[in-house]
């Protein structure tokens, strides 16, 4: 069962995870993450949000996608 979290809590946790990464810190970057977007219907896994609006450096896209996927397994949007 996923915990319910606000959009800001989801965004902040993903941002924390990404910015804690060794490569991001080594590059002295600060990655900003957008708020999650609610889905009309939960997806097949039961997640009720997505985050398709990341527009930062493509260098960190894979890292952002991994963080999003990890949080989607744990939290749903309140």
Secondary structure as UniProt FT lines:
FT   STRAND          3..5
FT   HELIX           7..19
FT   HELIX           22..26
FT   TURN            27..28
FT   STRAND          37..38
FT   TURN            44..45
FT   STRAND          49..50
FT   HELIX           58..60
FT   HELIX           61..74
FT   STRAND          75..77
//
